[in-house]
Amino acid sequence: MSKLILVPIIAGSRRSLLESLAEDLLKVFDTEIIFRAPWFDPAEALDKDRGQYNSTKLLQRLSSPPFGNFWRVLGITQADLYIPVLTYVFGEAQLDGPAAIISMHRLQ
């Protein structure tokens, strides 16, 4: 059975929120949900001048996990995300790829 990997990125991602999200995802996708710590340093995506994280850089790292047997990888963060042509983004996903990232920062 394939797995959906949830990756809390950058401190501040509340465990209760992640567990609630995992329960909902399980109902929709009927697949095993696994929590994993990031296998990369998210600070690599930080733009210090903007005080935001480049979501494309995080997405690239999420798309290459150092383990096999997974269906999708979803990064979740409380950090503020951006792409160079936009002031901020709520998230980003790969078209036909395994990875996506969402930010709760501007949803609060």
All heavy atoms as an XYZ file, in Angstrom:
860
protein
N       0.836     -1.185      0.000
C       0.000      0.000      0.000
C       0.879      1.246      0.000
O       1.865      1.338      0.706
C      -0.877     -0.021      1.250
C      -1.774      1.150      1.409
S      -2.935      0.771      2.736
C      -3.276      2.365      3.328
N       0.533      2.228     -0.806
C       1.310      3.455     -0.866
C       1.009      4.348      0.333
O      -0.019      4.201      0.991
C       1.013      4.195     -2.164
O      -0.353      4.483     -2.258
N       1.904      5.283      0.570
C       1.800      6.119      1.761
C       1.760      7.598      1.386
O       2.366      8.014      0.412
C       2.997      5.873      2.663
C       3.120      4.457      3.156
C       4.430      4.278      3.899
C       4.608      2.887      4.401
N       4.971      1.925      3.376
N       1.053      8.362      2.207
C       1.073      9.818      2.131
C       1.955     10.288      3.275
O       1.685      9.996      4.441
C      -0.339     10.394      2.263
C      -0.450     11.905      2.385
C       0.113     12.599      1.155
C      -1.899     12.300      2.590
N       3.022     10.988      2.938
C       3.975     11.454      3.938
C       3.652     12.910      4.277
O       3.614     13.764      3.394
C       5.426     11.372      3.407
C       5.733     10.000      2.811
C       6.417     11.770      4.487
C       5.656      8.857      3.764
N       3.408     13.209      5.549
C       3.199     14.581      6.024
C       4.488     15.064      6.677
O       5.020     14.391      7.562
C       2.064     14.645      7.036
C       0.655     14.398      6.518
C      -0.360     14.543      7.649
C       0.312     15.327      5.390
N       4.966     16.203      6.229
C       6.237     16.731      6.712
C       6.022     18.112      7.317
O       5.784     19.079      6.589
C       7.266     16.827      5.561
C       8.608     17.315      6.079
C       7.398     15.494      4.840
N       6.071     18.229      8.640
C       5.987     19.557      9.251
C       7.309     20.292      9.020
O       8.365     19.820      9.409
C       5.755     19.273     10.730
C       6.233     17.877     10.935
C       6.145     17.164      9.622
N       7.223     21.431      8.346
C       8.423     22.183      7.990
C       8.465     23.471      8.789
O       7.493     24.220      8.807
C       8.436     22.509      6.484
C       8.442     21.206      5.683
C       9.630     23.365      6.119
C       8.334     21.411      4.207
N       9.566     23.706      9.440
C       9.834     24.915     10.209
C       8.977     24.931     11.475
O       7.796     24.646     11.439
C       9.626     26.196      9.367
C      10.479     26.082      8.097
C      10.026     27.434     10.148
C      10.022     26.977      6.984
N       9.588     25.237     12.559
C       8.923     25.223     13.858
C       7.625     26.016     13.838
O       7.503     27.004     13.132
C       9.856     25.777     14.929
N       6.688     25.564     14.605
C       5.420     26.265     14.710
C       4.250     25.471     14.167
O       3.110     25.844     14.371
N       4.515     24.384     13.449
C       3.424     23.551     12.950
C       2.872     22.747     14.115
O       3.529     21.859     14.637
C       3.925     22.629     11.845
O       4.390     23.392     10.762
N       1.684     23.096     14.546
C       1.093     22.465     15.726
C       0.751     21.012     15.461
O       0.130     20.671     14.462
C      -0.162     23.220     16.138
C       0.090     24.634     16.561
C      -1.195     25.289     17.000
N      -2.279     24.948     16.098
C      -2.996     25.833     15.420
N      -2.746     27.103     15.543
N      -3.964     25.448     14.623
N       1.122     20.160     16.391
C       0.876     18.722     16.260
C      -0.625     18.430     16.165
O      -1.041     17.581     15.388
C       1.506     17.987     17.459
C       1.430     16.493     17.372
C       2.369     15.988     16.334
N       2.278     14.538     16.250
C       3.006     13.815     15.459
N       3.885     14.379     14.680
N       2.886     12.526     15.427
N      -1.465     19.142     16.925
C      -2.905     18.899     16.899
C      -3.477     19.193     15.504
O      -4.335     18.463     15.006
C      -3.624     19.737     17.954
O      -3.415     21.110     17.722
N      -2.976     20.252     14.860
C      -3.412     20.586     13.513
C      -3.006     19.486     12.538
O      -3.794     19.064     11.693
C      -2.813     21.921     13.077
C      -3.043     22.320     11.627
C      -4.518     22.593     11.380
C      -2.205     23.524     11.260
N      -1.787     19.011     12.670
C      -1.290     17.956     11.783
C      -2.079     16.663     11.964
O      -2.406     15.984     10.990
C       0.197     17.705     12.029
C       1.121     18.881     11.727
C       2.533     18.549     12.165
C       1.071     19.249     10.273
N      -2.374     16.325     13.203
C      -3.133     15.090     13.460
C      -4.554     15.195     12.922
O      -5.084     14.251     12.358
C      -3.123     14.781     14.953
C      -1.768     14.329     15.432
C      -1.653     14.228     16.945
O      -2.596     14.639     17.656
O      -0.611     13.739     17.410
N      -5.170     16.362     13.064
C      -6.507     16.583     12.532
C      -6.498     16.489     11.008
O      -7.377     15.870     10.399
C      -7.023     17.944     12.983
O      -8.269     18.212     12.413
N      -5.499     17.089     10.391
C      -5.358     17.024      8.947
C      -5.155     15.579      8.492
O      -5.753     15.140      7.505
C      -4.187     17.894      8.489
C      -3.877     17.892      7.003
C      -5.067     18.399      6.196
C      -2.641     18.745      6.729
N      -4.334     14.844      9.216
C      -4.087     13.436      8.869
C      -5.371     12.621      8.920
O      -5.626     11.786      8.044
C      -3.038     12.844      9.810
N      -6.203     12.852      9.916
C      -7.480     12.138     10.022
C      -8.368     12.431      8.819
O      -8.974     11.523      8.244
C      -8.202     12.531     11.312
C      -7.567     11.997     12.568
C      -8.250     12.523     13.828
O      -9.375     13.047     13.732
O      -7.644     12.405     14.905
N      -8.444     13.684      8.428
C      -9.265     14.064      7.281
C      -8.707     13.489      5.978
O      -9.461     13.028      5.120
C      -9.383     15.581      7.179
C     -10.217     16.176      8.305
O     -11.014     15.437      8.926
O     -10.082     17.382      8.563
N      -7.392     13.539      5.812
C      -6.779     12.981      4.612
C      -7.000     11.483      4.511
O      -7.224     10.945      3.419
C      -5.286     13.304      4.585
C      -4.916     14.766      4.349
C      -3.434     14.996      4.602
C      -5.309     15.199      2.947
N      -6.957     10.797      5.639
C      -7.188      9.363      5.662
C      -8.591      9.025      5.164
O      -8.792      8.083      4.406
C      -6.971      8.812      7.069
C      -7.152      7.314      7.262
C      -6.174      6.535      6.392
C      -6.980      6.941      8.717
N      -9.570      9.818      5.565
C     -10.954      9.595      5.127
C     -11.099      9.788      3.625
O     -11.837      9.055      2.968
C     -11.895     10.562      5.860
C     -12.043     10.291      7.330
C     -12.882     11.375      7.988
C     -12.839     11.276      9.498
N     -13.516     12.414     10.144
N     -10.408     10.777      3.086
C     -10.549     11.088      1.668
C      -9.750     10.132      0.788
O     -10.245      9.637     -0.217
C     -10.103     12.548      1.391
C     -10.073     12.840     -0.102
C     -11.017     13.527      2.103
N      -8.518      9.849      1.161
C      -7.625      9.088      0.290
C      -7.485      7.617      0.649
O      -6.930      6.849     -0.128
C      -6.244      9.748      0.247
C      -6.263     11.097     -0.383
C      -6.043     12.234      0.372
C      -6.527     11.249     -1.733
C      -6.067     13.491     -0.198
C      -6.552     12.503     -2.325
C      -6.321     13.625     -1.557
N      -7.920      7.215      1.828
C      -7.840      5.824      2.242
C      -6.445      5.230      2.001
O      -6.274      4.210      1.347
C      -8.902      4.982      1.531
C      -9.026      3.590      2.149
O      -8.793      3.460      3.360
O      -9.342      2.639      1.406
N      -5.453      5.921      2.503
C      -4.074      5.466      2.397
C      -3.374      5.701      3.731
O      -3.847      6.485      4.549
C      -3.340      6.201      1.252
O      -2.066      5.592      1.042
C      -3.152      7.665      1.554
N      -2.289      5.036      3.950
C      -1.546      5.187      5.192
C      -0.917      6.580      5.262
O      -0.336      7.060      4.288
C      -0.458      4.121      5.275
C       0.301      4.128      6.575
C       1.345      3.022      6.644
O       1.469      2.236      5.695
O       2.053      2.990      7.665
N      -1.046      7.233      6.405
C      -0.482      8.564      6.630
C       0.693      8.427      7.582
O       0.567      7.845      8.662
C      -1.516      9.528      7.252
C      -2.826      9.523      6.490
C      -0.923     10.926      7.398
C      -2.806     10.159      5.145
N       1.830      8.963      7.197
C       3.039      8.884      8.009
C       3.610     10.284      8.201
O       3.680     11.068      7.256
C       4.095      7.989      7.331
C       3.578      6.558      7.238
C       5.417      8.048      8.077
C       4.488      5.629      6.509
N       4.013     10.601      9.428
C       4.690     11.863      9.723
C       6.185     11.639      9.598
O       6.717     10.652     10.096
C       4.373     12.346     11.142
C       2.953     12.795     11.317
C       1.983     11.915     11.765
C       2.580     14.095     11.030
C       0.673     12.322     11.928
C       1.269     14.512     11.186
C       0.313     13.621     11.639
N       6.881     12.578      8.940
C       8.322     12.509      8.806
C       8.917     13.882      9.053
O       8.377     14.876      8.580
C       8.717     12.108      7.381
C       8.552     10.674      7.079
C       9.781      9.961      7.511
N       9.961      8.793      6.661
C      11.099      8.194      6.511
N      12.155      8.635      7.102
N      11.199      7.129      5.790
N      10.008     13.938      9.751
C      10.753     15.192      9.891
C      11.392     15.518      8.544
O      11.666     14.610      7.751
C      11.820     15.030     10.961
N      11.628     16.784      8.264
C      12.295     17.135      7.003
C      13.680     16.495      6.928
O      14.379     16.425      7.931
C      12.410     18.651      7.040
C      11.553     19.113      8.150
C      11.310     17.966      9.059
N      14.052     16.037      5.777
C      15.351     15.412      5.552
C      16.328     16.411      4.930
O      17.364     16.059      4.400
C      15.221     14.188      4.645
C      14.403     14.458      3.433
C      14.857     14.871      2.203
C      12.992     14.359      3.327
N      13.799     15.055      1.359
C      12.639     14.740      2.023
C      11.974     13.994      4.213
C      11.324     14.762      1.572
C      10.672     14.012      3.757
C      10.359     14.387      2.450
N      15.961     17.677      5.006
C      16.767     18.759      4.459
C      16.634     19.956      5.399
O      15.783     19.972      6.276
C      16.290     19.130      3.044
C      14.825     19.484      2.985
C      14.410     20.793      3.142
C      13.865     18.498      2.807
C      13.062     21.111      3.105
C      12.520     18.810      2.761
C      12.113     20.124      2.915
N      17.478     20.946      5.199
C      17.435     22.148      6.036
C      16.537     23.193      5.371
O      16.919     23.762      4.343
C      18.843     22.706      6.222
C      18.880     23.914      7.128
O      17.818     24.295      7.683
O      19.970     24.501      7.276
N      15.343     23.439      5.911
C      14.437     24.414      5.304
C      15.019     25.821      5.225
O      14.596     26.632      4.395
C      13.216     24.398      6.226
C      13.292     23.111      6.948
C      14.751     22.789      7.067
N      16.014     26.120      6.048
C      16.627     27.457      6.034
C      17.259     27.774      4.683
O      17.464     28.946      4.353
C      17.662     27.574      7.147
N      17.551     26.749      3.881
C      18.108     26.961      2.546
C      17.149     27.775      1.675
O      17.578     28.430      0.734
C      18.380     25.623      1.862
C      19.405     24.762      2.549
C      19.450     23.350      1.986
O      18.665     23.027      1.067
O      20.279     22.568      2.471
N      15.860     27.731      1.980
C      14.842     28.410      1.178
C      14.472     29.788      1.743
O      13.618     30.467      1.176
C      13.599     27.531      1.084
N      15.092     30.182      2.835
C      14.765     31.462      3.467
C      15.396     32.620      2.713
O      16.593     32.625      2.441
C      15.242     31.478      4.920
C      15.047     32.794      5.680
C      13.562     33.139      5.809
C      15.705     32.708      7.050
N      14.582     33.597      2.369
C      15.076     34.858      1.826
C      15.075     35.843      2.993
O      14.014     36.306      3.425
C      14.158     35.351      0.695
C      14.661     36.625      0.051
O      15.058     37.567      0.782
O      14.637     36.692     -1.192
N      16.231     36.135      3.510
C      16.340     36.965      4.715
C      15.821     38.388      4.496
O      15.265     38.987      5.408
C      17.783     36.988      5.206
C      18.236     35.648      5.741
C      19.666     35.683      6.199
C      20.079     34.295      6.644
N      21.490     34.231      6.981
N      15.996     38.914      3.290
C      15.505     40.266      3.007
C      13.985     40.340      3.063
O      13.410     41.312      3.531
C      15.990     40.751      1.635
C      17.496     40.966      1.585
O      18.087     41.265      2.643
O      18.070     40.835      0.490
N      13.326     39.300      2.580
C      11.859     39.263      2.563
C      11.286     38.715      3.861
O      10.125     38.946      4.180
C      11.371     38.384      1.416
C      11.666     38.936      0.055
C      11.205     37.982     -1.024
N       9.753     37.972     -1.120
C       9.077     37.988     -2.250
N       9.723     38.009     -3.404
N       7.774     37.980     -2.252
N      12.080     37.921      4.575
C      11.573     37.247      5.768
C      10.581     36.156      5.418
O       9.699     35.832      6.213
N      10.727     35.590      4.226
C       9.822     34.553      3.737
C      10.633     33.393      3.168
O      11.815     33.520      2.873
C       8.930     35.099      2.610
C       7.964     36.169      3.025
C       7.234     36.724      1.811
O       7.850     37.326      0.936
N       5.929     36.500      1.769
N       9.937     32.265      2.982
C      10.552     31.073      2.422
C      10.086     30.874      0.989
O       8.898     30.980      0.700
C      10.194     29.845      3.254
C      10.877     29.832      4.598
C      10.381     30.589      5.655
C      12.025     29.084      4.802
C      11.009     30.591      6.887
C      12.665     29.078      6.041
C      12.154     29.831      7.071
O      12.766     29.836      8.289
N      11.009     30.554      0.107
C      10.703     30.295     -1.294
C      10.048     28.919     -1.399
O      10.680     27.887     -1.164
C      11.993     30.358     -2.113
C      11.756     30.215     -3.583
O      11.027     29.338     -4.026
N      12.400     31.073     -4.355
N       8.774     28.907     -1.748
C       8.029     27.643     -1.776
C       8.539     26.698     -2.864
O       8.502     25.477     -2.684
C       6.533     27.891     -1.961
O       6.270     28.494     -3.202
N       9.037     27.230     -3.956
C       9.544     26.385     -5.034
C      10.776     25.606     -4.582
O      10.918     24.422     -4.883
C       9.855     27.223     -6.288
O       8.669     27.930     -6.669
C      10.320     26.354     -7.433
N      11.650     26.265     -3.847
C      12.843     25.581     -3.329
C      12.452     24.479     -2.342
O      13.003     23.373     -2.367
C      13.790     26.577     -2.666
C      14.487     27.481     -3.641
C      15.439     28.433     -2.939
C      16.139     29.338     -3.939
N      17.078     30.264     -3.287
N      11.495     24.768     -1.456
C      11.033     23.749     -0.512
C      10.380     22.594     -1.259
O      10.600     21.422     -0.931
C      10.060     24.354      0.494
C      10.656     25.352      1.489
C       9.550     26.029      2.294
C      11.653     24.658      2.416
N       9.596     22.912     -2.272
C       8.911     21.887     -3.051
C       9.903     20.967     -3.757
O       9.719     19.749     -3.789
C       7.988     22.561     -4.069
C       7.056     21.673     -4.854
C       6.108     20.916     -3.942
C       6.273     22.502     -5.865
N      10.955     21.537     -4.294
C      11.990     20.730     -4.953
C      12.617     19.740     -3.981
O      12.843     18.583     -4.322
C      13.071     21.628     -5.557
C      12.607     22.384     -6.768
C      13.613     23.434     -7.219
O      14.510     23.846     -6.469
N      13.456     23.897     -8.445
N      12.873     20.186     -2.774
C      13.467     19.285     -1.773
C      12.478     18.221     -1.322
O      12.846     17.072     -1.102
C      13.975     20.086     -0.573
C      15.088     21.062     -0.887
C      16.310     20.405     -1.566
N      16.868     19.314     -0.827
C      17.886     19.383      0.028
N      18.466     20.540      0.234
N      18.310     18.329      0.659
N      11.203     18.606     -1.192
C      10.178     17.636     -0.795
C       9.980     16.549     -1.847
O       9.631     15.428     -1.519
C       8.833     18.339     -0.567
C       8.652     19.079      0.736
C       7.372     19.909      0.690
C       8.605     18.110      1.904
N      10.200     16.889     -3.102
C       9.929     15.936     -4.182
C      10.976     14.841     -4.298
O      10.800     13.904     -5.074
C       9.805     16.675     -5.512
O      11.036     17.237     -5.879
N      12.046     14.937     -3.530
C      13.111     13.930     -3.596
C      13.398     13.330     -2.221
O      14.496     13.459     -1.688
C      14.391     14.559     -4.146
O      14.170     15.106     -5.406
N      12.417     12.646     -1.640
C      12.674     12.047     -0.324
C      13.675     10.900     -0.433
O      13.723     10.212     -1.455
C      11.302     11.545      0.122
C      10.528     11.381     -1.135
C      11.069     12.371     -2.119
N      14.473     10.706      0.607
C      15.499      9.659      0.583
C      14.954      8.284      0.975
O      15.631      7.500      1.602
C      16.513     10.165      1.611
C      15.664     10.885      2.606
C      14.555     11.517      1.807
N      13.722      8.023      0.632
C      13.111      6.731      0.928
C      12.136      6.418     -0.190
O      11.717      7.295     -0.931
C      12.399      6.754      2.292
C      11.511      7.942      2.492
C      10.220      7.959      1.999
C      11.973      9.064      3.166
C       9.403      9.061      2.172
C      11.168     10.174      3.350
C       9.872     10.166      2.836
N      11.782      5.176     -0.322
C      10.864      4.777     -1.381
C       9.490      4.437     -0.839
O       9.171      4.713      0.310
N       8.673      3.878     -1.691
C       7.349      3.387     -1.320
C       6.468      4.474     -0.708
O       5.996      4.368      0.414
C       7.457      2.200     -0.372
C       6.124      1.482     -0.212
O       5.261      1.567     -1.079
N       5.958      0.800      0.885
N       6.278      5.548     -1.449
C       5.354      6.586     -1.016
C       4.518      7.001     -2.224
O       4.906      6.826     -3.372
C       6.089      7.786     -0.417
C       6.882      8.576     -1.431
C       6.330      9.694     -2.027
C       8.157      8.190     -1.786
C       7.051     10.413     -2.969
C       8.882      8.901     -2.721
C       8.333     10.010     -3.319
N       3.355      7.532     -1.936
C       2.443      7.984     -2.988
C       2.574      9.492     -3.181
O       2.759      9.976     -4.284
C       1.019      7.588     -2.608
C      -0.058      8.127     -3.485
C      -0.211      7.905     -4.826
C      -1.134      8.961     -3.086
N      -1.321      8.561     -5.279
C      -1.917      9.224     -4.228
C      -1.532      9.523     -1.862
C      -3.054     10.007     -4.199
C      -2.673     10.297     -1.839
C      -3.418     10.528     -2.992
N       2.478     10.239     -2.098
C       2.573     11.689     -2.132
C       3.304     12.189     -0.886
O       3.296     11.531      0.148
C       1.193     12.351     -2.170
C       0.379     12.053     -3.403
C       0.913     12.821     -4.598
N       0.037     12.706     -5.743
C       0.203     11.855     -6.730
N       1.207     11.011     -6.725
N      -0.625     11.845     -7.763
N       3.888     13.385     -1.015
C       4.549     14.059      0.100
C       3.914     15.440      0.238
O       3.856     16.199     -0.731
C       6.070     14.205     -0.141
C       6.723     14.949      1.009
C       6.720     12.851     -0.351
N       3.441     15.755      1.436
C       2.802     17.048      1.691
C       3.556     17.755      2.807
O       3.585     17.286      3.946
C       1.340     16.862      2.081
C       0.564     18.122      2.460
C       0.538     19.119      1.308
C      -0.855     17.755      2.881
N       4.171     18.875      2.472
C       4.829     19.708      3.470
C       3.827     20.704      4.039
O       3.031     21.279      3.294
N       3.860     20.882      5.336
C       2.937     21.788      6.018
C       3.771     22.716      6.901
O       4.658     22.260      7.620
C       1.934     21.008      6.878
C       1.187     20.013      6.010
C       0.967     21.953      7.570
C       0.553     18.905      6.779
N       3.463     24.010      6.834
C       4.256     24.963      7.599
C       3.410     26.130      8.083
O       2.342     26.399      7.547
C       5.438     25.496      6.753
O       6.264     26.313      7.577
C       4.972     26.282      5.550
N       3.918     26.804      9.083
C       3.345     28.058      9.564
C       4.139     29.243      9.000
O       3.797     30.394      9.235
C       3.390     28.119     11.098
C       2.588     27.052     11.775
C       1.105     27.381     11.828
O       0.538     27.958     10.913
N       0.465     27.000     12.911
N       5.198     28.953      8.258
C       6.047     30.006      7.704
C       5.356     30.691      6.526
O       4.521     30.108      5.853
C       7.378     29.412      7.253
N       5.746     31.927      6.291
C       5.227     32.707      5.166
C       5.970     32.274      3.903
O       7.199     32.306      3.858
C       5.451     34.190      5.458
C       4.610     35.105      4.588
O       3.697     34.618      3.887
O       4.856     36.323      4.630
N       5.223     31.891      2.864
C       5.806     31.408      1.613
C       5.644     32.446      0.504
O       4.697     33.230      0.504
C       5.122     30.120      1.167
C       5.176     28.922      2.109
C       4.411     27.748      1.515
C       6.612     28.531      2.424
N       6.557     32.387     -0.457
C       6.466     33.252     -1.636
C       7.070     32.530     -2.829
O       7.763     31.520     -2.686
C       7.216     34.573     -1.407
C       8.711     34.451     -1.606
C       9.307     34.834     -2.801
C       9.535     33.922     -0.612
C      10.677     34.701     -3.005
C      10.892     33.792     -0.804
C      11.461     34.184     -2.006
O      12.797     34.042     -2.207
N       6.786     33.050     -4.009
C       7.551     32.742     -5.206
C       8.006     34.091     -5.749
O       7.384     35.118     -5.464
C       6.736     31.928     -6.248
C       5.489     32.671     -6.692
C       6.406     30.544     -5.707
C       4.725     31.982     -7.824
N       9.083     34.132     -6.513
C       9.650     35.425     -6.902
C       8.685     36.398     -7.591
O       8.842     37.601     -7.456
C      10.796     35.039     -7.835
C      11.236     33.710     -7.307
C       9.960     33.025     -6.896
N       7.679     35.909     -8.292
C       6.781     36.819     -9.007
C       5.542     37.205     -8.196
O       4.731     37.998     -8.656
C       6.344     36.233    -10.367
C       7.545     36.057    -11.276
C       5.596     34.938    -10.182
N       5.388     36.669     -6.992
C       4.241     36.988     -6.151
C       4.690     37.375     -4.753
O       5.692     36.873     -4.237
C       3.279     35.797     -6.054
C       2.579     35.381     -7.348
C       1.783     34.111     -7.127
C       1.671     36.491     -7.855
N       3.925     38.228     -4.106
C       4.224     38.688     -2.758
C       4.151     37.544     -1.759
O       4.959     37.448     -0.845
C       3.238     39.797     -2.342
O       3.298     40.829     -3.320
C       3.578     40.353     -0.986
N       3.170     36.661     -1.917
C       3.025     35.491     -1.058
C       2.196     34.437     -1.781
O       1.520     34.739     -2.762
C       2.378     35.846      0.286
C       0.963     36.344      0.168
C      -0.110     35.460      0.185
C       0.690     37.701      0.049
C      -1.411     35.915      0.072
C      -0.597     38.160     -0.057
C      -1.649     37.261     -0.045
O      -2.934     37.719     -0.163
N       2.291     33.212     -1.298
C       1.457     32.110     -1.792
C       0.964     31.314     -0.592
O       1.589     31.303      0.463
C       2.204     31.186     -2.788
C       2.560     31.923     -4.062
C       3.450     30.583     -2.161
N      -0.173     30.675     -0.763
C      -0.710     29.798      0.275
C      -0.091     28.409      0.182
O      -0.142     27.634      1.127
C      -2.228     29.680      0.149
C      -2.943     30.969      0.423
C      -3.436     31.736     -0.607
C      -3.112     31.428      1.726
C      -4.100     32.930     -0.356
C      -3.762     32.621      1.985
C      -4.259     33.373      0.941
N       0.466     28.095     -0.973
C       1.083     26.800     -1.185
C       1.496     26.653     -2.631
O       1.334     27.559     -3.447
N       2.033     25.477     -2.921
C       2.473     25.175     -4.276
C       2.489     23.664     -4.431
O       2.768     22.936     -3.479
C       3.868     25.762     -4.507
C       4.367     25.637     -5.913
C       5.716     26.320     -6.139
O       6.221     27.022     -5.238
O       6.271     26.132     -7.236
N       2.194     23.195     -5.630
C       2.198     21.754     -5.902
C       2.830     21.495     -7.257
O       2.845     22.369     -8.131
C       0.778     21.199     -5.875
N       3.319     20.302     -7.414
C       3.875     19.889     -8.692
C       2.756     19.338     -9.573
O       1.951     18.528     -9.113
C       4.914     18.790     -8.499
C       6.119     19.231     -7.741
C       7.044     18.068     -7.478
O       6.603     16.979     -7.161
N       8.332     18.305     -7.616
N       2.744     19.737    -10.820
C       1.812     19.173    -11.780
C       2.314     17.787    -12.151
O       3.452     17.633    -12.593
C       1.734     20.071    -13.012
C       0.709     19.711    -14.057
C      -0.698     19.746    -13.470
C       0.806     20.668    -15.230
N       1.512     16.780    -11.919
C       1.874     15.375    -12.167
C       3.073     14.906    -11.343
O       3.753     13.957    -11.713
C       2.156     15.129    -13.660
C       0.929     15.343    -14.512
O      -0.177     15.016    -14.048
O       1.076     15.835    -15.647
N       3.362     15.583    -10.248
C       4.472     15.188     -9.396
C       3.970     14.713     -8.047
O       2.776     14.791     -7.749
N       4.865     14.243     -7.194
C       4.459     13.658     -5.924
C       4.338     14.637     -4.753
O       3.855     14.269     -3.699
C       5.577     12.663     -5.636
C       6.787     13.329     -6.218
C       6.289     14.020     -7.466
N       4.788     15.898     -4.930
C       4.935     16.763     -3.765
C       4.083     18.026     -3.838
O       3.779     18.541     -4.915
C       6.400     17.160     -3.586
N       3.732     18.508     -2.642
C       3.028     19.775     -2.480
C       3.411     20.353     -1.127
O       3.857     19.632     -0.235
C       1.518     19.580     -2.559
N       3.249     21.666     -1.001
C       3.496     22.326      0.274
C       2.376     23.330      0.507
O       1.919     23.977     -0.441
C       4.882     23.012      0.321
C       5.134     23.611      1.708
C       5.039     24.035     -0.785
C       6.567     24.054      1.941
N       1.927     23.429      1.738
C       0.904     24.418      2.109
C       1.385     25.175      3.335
O       2.108     24.649      4.170
C      -0.474     23.777      2.377
C      -0.401     22.744      3.497
C      -1.044     23.168      1.103
C      -1.754     22.211      3.930
N       0.948     26.449      3.406
C       1.299     27.281      4.547
C       0.017     27.750      5.232
O      -0.916     28.200      4.574
C       2.103     28.501      4.094
O       2.244     29.411      5.169
N       0.007     27.707      6.518
C      -1.121     28.187      7.318
C      -0.934     29.658      7.688
O      -1.830     30.272      8.231
C      -1.259     27.346      8.592
C      -1.385     25.851      8.345
S      -2.743     25.421      7.262
C      -4.108     25.870      8.284
N       0.216     30.212      7.370
C       0.585     31.566      7.832
C      -0.478     32.615      7.502
O      -0.906     33.360      8.381
C       1.932     31.972      7.213
C       2.388     33.330      7.639
N       3.000     33.548      8.849
C       2.305     34.527      7.029
C       3.289     34.834      8.948
N       2.882     35.443      7.866
N      -0.906     32.705      6.284
C      -1.862     33.743      5.887
C      -3.314     33.297      6.025
O      -4.217     34.076      5.761
C      -1.568     34.201      4.472
C      -0.180     34.835      4.405
C      -0.009     35.703      3.222
N       1.336     36.270      3.242
C       1.590     37.543      3.427
N       0.616     38.393      3.597
N       2.822     37.994      3.402
N      -3.516     32.077      6.431
C      -4.881     31.579      6.648
C      -5.367     31.872      8.050
O      -6.533     31.667      8.353
C      -4.948     30.078      6.368
C      -4.698     29.679      4.927
C      -4.641     28.158      4.806
C      -5.736     30.259      4.000
N      -4.491     32.335      8.915
C      -4.875     32.624     10.284
C      -5.394     34.010     10.335
O      -5.491     34.772     11.093
C      -3.709     32.383     11.229
C      -3.293     30.934     11.202
C      -2.087     30.665     12.064
O      -1.584     31.515     12.761
N      -1.602     29.445     12.019
